[in-house]
Amino acid sequence: MSIFNILKVHAEKFYNSTATITQFHPKGGIVNNVTGVVVAENVPCRVIYKSIPHSATSSTVASITQVIKLYLSPEVAVKAGSRVLVNTNGVETDYACAGEPALYISHQEIELKLKDRWA
């Protein structure tokens, strides 16, 4: 077993959740409309919270801001803007990919944001 496989197996021991990844593609013939296509289901992963949530208020609403990272296998193709539904111990949380994944030999890191949450 190569060192790369050892690193990947070690990283995957920490995965405690599964994810369903949906990408959005333009729907033919309809302006400004997209359709979601599930590209991966039951993908082992781990969600890490890099900061404690705090409330950011404006003149109209208070929104929740938090840095959230998703760790998963580098073999799974995840595009920016994809929807990620994470299941941890039976609790599903809906996220959107905030950017392009950072790819490493053993894993990839994707910054997430909560979908449509308000305080």
N, C-alpha and C positions, 0 to 999 in steps of 0.2 A: 504494500500500500504506500503510495507516494505521500509526501509531506502535505501536499495540497488536499488530498482526500482526508488525511488525519485532521487537518484544521477544519474542514467542512463538517465532518462527523462531530467534532468537539463543539462547534458553534450550534449545530442542530440539537444538541442535548438540552439546550436552554429554551427551545421553542415550547410554549405552553398554550398556544392558541392555533386556530385555523382561520384562513382567509378565503373569501371568494372575491375575485377580481373581475370587474366589468369595465370594458373599454367602450367608448362612444364613437360611432362612425356616422357620417352624414347619410341621411335617408334620401335615396334617389327621387328627384322630381319635386321635393318639398323644400321650400326655402326656410332656412334657419331651424331645421328640425333634425334631430339625431336619434339613433336607435342604439340601445345598449346591447353589447354582446359579451357574454360571460366567457373569459379566456382561460380562467383557472378556478378550480373549486377545491375546497378542503386542503389548501396549501398550508403546511406547518409554518408557524411564524411566531414572533414575539413582539409585543408593543411595549415601548419604553417611554415614560414621561420624563422629559428633560427639565421641566420646571413645574412649580406648583401653580395651579390655575389662579388667575386673578381677574377681576372685573375691570374692563375698560369702558368708561361711560362717555357718551357724547350728549348732545342736546336732546336727542330723541330716544336712544336705547342704550342699554348696557350689554356688551358682548363679552364672551369668555375667550381669553387668549391663552394658549398653551403650546409648548413645543412638544410634538409627539413624533416618535420615530418607529417605523416598522422594519423589523429584521426578518429576512427570509432568504431562501436559496437563490444563488445567482442565476440558476437555470430558468427561473420564471421571468418572462418578459412583462414588465410593468411600465406603461407609458404615463407621462405626466398628464394629469387630469382624469385618470381612471378613478372609478369608485371602488373602494375597498371595504368589504363587510367583514369585520373580525368577530369571531365567536370565541369567547373565553369563559369556560365553565358554564356554558349555556346562555350567557349574556351576549347579545349581538350589538355591536356599535358600528355605526355607519361613518366612514371617513371619505375624504377626497385626497388624492395625491397632490401635494403642493408643488412638487417639482420632479425633475429627472432623478432616477436612482443613482446612488453612489455605489458602483460595483467593485467588489473585492473578490479575492480568490475563494474565500470561505463563505461569503454572504453578500447581501446587498442591503443598503440602508435607504429608506424612503421617508421623507418628511411628509407627515399627514396633517390634515386639519379636520376638525369635526364638521360634519355637514349640517348646515342650517340650525345652529343652536344659539339661543339667546338667553341671557340671564333674566 
